[in-house]
């Protein structure tokens, strides 16, 4: 199992309860693919550097997770299907 960092941006129209629901769905997606979530940090509503899907801001969420390399592609595929997540990035943590 390798260590990864993930940041994803949730659509700004999602309220506080909806945001925690999206975070729980993403955690479930990671755990369903054999991973573990070690840390979750909501960074709040921030302005984007450029518009994404005609949106200028979004809720940023940072996660540290453990995941097998083949599980990364499955998690990314699941994130692409979530309409509330407008952008995501998963990066391996070098030791």
MINU-349125 format. One record per residue (C-alpha): residue in one letter; x, y, z. Coordinates in steps of 0.2 Angstrom, whole numbers, padded with zeros to 4 digits, always signed. Each point is the difference from the previous one (the first is absolute). Layout:
REM MINU-349125
aXYZ...
//
This chain:
REM MINU-349125
x+0000+0000+0000x+0007+0017-0005x-0003+0017+0007x-0009+0013-0010x-0007+0018+0002x-0016+0005-0008x-0008+0017-0003x-0017+0002-0007x-0011+0015-0003x-0019-0001+0003x-0013+0011-0009x-0003+0016+0010x-0019-0003+0000x+0002-0015+0012x-0004+0006+0018x+0009-0006+0015x-0010-0016+0003x+0001-0004-0018x+0019+0003+0001x+0002-0012+0014x-0011-0013-0009x+0012+0002-0016x+0015-0003+0011x-0008-0016+0008x-0004-0006-0018x+0018+0003-0005x+0006-0009+0016x-0011-0015-0004x+0006+0000-0018x+0018-0001+0006x-0004-0014+0013x-0010-0010-0013x+0016-0001-0010x+0011-0006+0014x+0006+0016+0006x+0001+0009+0017x-0003+0019+0003x+0013+0006+0013x-0004+0019+0000x-0014+0011-0006x+0002+0019+0000x-0014+0011-0008x+0009+0016-0006x-0017+0010-0002x-0007+0010-0015x+0014+0007-0010x+0002+0009-0017x+0006-0010-0015x+0014+0006-0010x-0011-0002-0016x-0018-0004-0003x-0004-0019+0000x-0018-0004-0007x-0004+0019+0001x+0004+0000+0019x+0012+0012+0008x+0001-0008+0017x-0001-0016+0009x+0001-0010+0017x+0018-0007+0001x+0003-0017+0009x+0017-0007+0004x+0002-0019+0004x+0015-0011+0004x-0004-0018-0004x+0008-0017-0002x-0004-0010-0016x+0006-0013-0011x+0006+0007-0017x-0014-0009-0010x-0013+0008+0012x+0005+0017-0005x-0007-0002-0018x-0016-0006+0008x-0002+0014+0012x+0004+0013-0014x-0014-0009-0011x-0012+0002+0015x+0004+0018+0003x-0003+0004-0018x-0018-0007+0001x-0004+0011+0015x-0008+0016-0006x+0004+0010+0016x+0019-0002-0003x+0005+0012-0013x+0019-0004+0001x+0012-0012+0009x+0018-0005+0001x+0008-0015+0008x+0019+0001+0002x+0012-0014+0008x+0009+0006+0016x+0019-0003-0003x+0008-0008+0015
//
